[in-house]
Structure formats: C-alpha cells, structure tokens
C-alpha cells in the first residue's frame, strides 16, 4: 500500500501519466496525492485496523468461544458444589 502511494506521488510528476488519468477520469483531483495526503490517510486507516482487528475481532472471538466455555465451567462447579449436599440429604 505504501509503495503504491509513493509510486502515485512520483508518477504525478509525469505529464503522460497525468494526461492518461484525465482521459479515464476527467474530474480527477490530484491535489491530495502528496506526502501530507499519504499520512493523512495512512494514520486513520492504521488506527481503524487496530481497533477493528484488535478489539472487535477479539470481542467476537470471546463471545463465540471463551464465554460459552466459562459458562460450562461455572455450571460444572455449581453442580459439584451441590452434589455433596445431595449425598448428605439422602442419608
């Protein structure tokens, strides 16, 4: 991704490339194709990927896998705690 952005900044200075781009997209705005535009886009995208990948995916993993296991463990512990009471009450 970074290499493609740097390549766009370099190719922006080539008149033949710019001419071909304007033939494809006449309303194209190349004013943001610069280092400031690159980091202005890179920073929010990186933060979004960290939040999406690190927090949201982890939360979904916890909900699907970890939470049901903990519920089963708690249920088993409660059953084991109640079992001695049943044995005592049977005598």
SULPEBEL-V668235 format. One record per backbone hydrogen bond with DSSP energy under -0.5 kcal/mol. CO is the residue of the C=O (numbers start at 0). NH is the residue of the N-H. If there is no record, write none. Layout:
BEGIN
{{CO | NH} {CO | NH}}
END
This chain:
BEGIN
{{0 | 4} {1 | 5} {2 | 6} {3 | 7} {4 | 8} {5 | 9} {6 | 10} {7 | 11} {9 | 12} {10 | 13} {12 | 14} {13 | 17} {14 | 18} {15 | 19} {16 | 20} {17 | 21} {18 | 22} {19 | 23} {20 | 24} {24 | 27} {27 | 29} {29 | 32} {31 | 33} {33 | 37} {34 | 38} {35 | 39} {36 | 40} {37 | 41} {38 | 42} {40 | 44} {41 | 45} {42 | 46} {43 | 47} {44 | 48} {45 | 49} {46 | 50} {47 | 51} {48 | 52} {49 | 53} {49 | 54} {50 | 54} {50 | 55} {51 | 56} {54 | 58} {55 | 59} {56 | 60} {57 | 61} {58 | 62} {59 | 63} {60 | 64} {60 | 65} {61 | 66} {64 | 68} {65 | 69} {66 | 70} {67 | 71} {68 | 72} {69 | 73} {70 | 74} {71 | 75} {72 | 76} {73 | 77} {74 | 78} {75 | 79} {76 | 80} {77 | 81} {78 | 82} {79 | 83} {80 | 84} {81 | 85} {82 | 86} {83 | 87} {84 | 88} {85 | 89} {86 | 90} {87 | 90}}
END
